[in-house]
Amino acid sequence: MQIGMIGLGRMGANMVRRLIKGGHSVVVFDVNAKAVSDLALEGAIAATSLSDLCAKLPGPRNVWLMLPVAFVDATIQALLPHLAKDDCLIDGGNSCYVDDIRRSKDLAARGLHYVDVGVSGGVWGLERGYCQMIGGDAAAVGRLDAIFNTLAPGLGNIPRNPDGAKLGTAEAGYLHCGASGAGHFVKMVHNGIEYGLMAAYAEGLNILKHADAGKHQREADAETTPLREPEHYQYEFDLAAITELWRRGSVVGSWLLDLTAQAMASDPGLEKFGGRVSDSGEGRWTLAAANDEGVPAPVLAAALFGRFTSRGNADFMNKIMSAQRFAFGGHLEKAH
């Protein structure tokens, strides 16, 4: 099958490689000309512009966008003059599902299809495959099945659910979740859960790291909470070994733990990281949906707000509390 790919970053480029390996013909374009030429050496068909990409695709065209959210709408607008009726645009980035609903209506009025695909797999997708959460009309999704199947992980070595065969393509690692926006809605919640899982591992390991608190002398003053039983906190744990241990038969085992264990083994102190944790929007949108639906999501909320704190966005809040303590009690800030 032939498909166009716009956006050749970490995931887009590896998706092209997986598609080529699976026997598909891929026309590629990126504003970074070197990314295009590099993939051309690996079997992709290079395009010099959006119009050139569309010209090199037979109709009806299928064009996959693998772009940061901020560039999707502008790229679609730039593509429109070069598309024809029954062509299909696929957004595989992390767009908000609300934008998918809008885009699908606008494009349908022009006789074009729009499919939203939430993609998980990161930089490991070339080897492991990509989990795909898909939204859009059934006809457009159906004609792209060969693409989704090639990108997906397949059954692999994961034990089969006894009832997995009843769940369609889900056990292969891709699923048509519903109408336009459904794919990105499911991916949005997926990423919200990811925030929570990451925070849970991080908090637990941080408690283990500070389990030697009883070995450190604390100041005895009104601004320092005393450690009443320091003998209870005399442990110095090997966190790299513990994360590796948990991978072996523990109920908290996961691919995320696998990656954590690898990071800890290669750099136990995580010295190359500053601890500033970004977010790309999905956690915020997940909480907005929970609010609209009237359902609680305290774990996901705490994980998202923790990321805000990591970026210094709680500094002024903390200054206010410090000022309040000084105002009512004359408490002076302690130096770190």
Secondary structure, DSSP 8 states (H G I E B T S, - for coil): -EEEEE--SHHHHHHHHHHHHTT-EEEEE-SSHHHHHHHHTTT-EE-SSHHHHHHTS-SS-EEEE---GGGHHHHHHHHGGG--TT-EEEE-S---HHHHHHHHHHHHTTT-EEEEEEEE-GGGHHHH--EEEEES-HHHHHHTHHHHHHHS--STTS---TTGGGGGGGGGTEEEEESTTHHHHHHHHHHHHHHHHHHHHHHHHHHHHTTTGGGS----STTS---S-GGG------HHHHHHHHTTT-TT--HHHHHHHHHHHH-TT-TT--------SHHHHHHHHHHHHT---HHHHHHHHHHHHHTTTTHHHHHHHHHHHHHHH-------
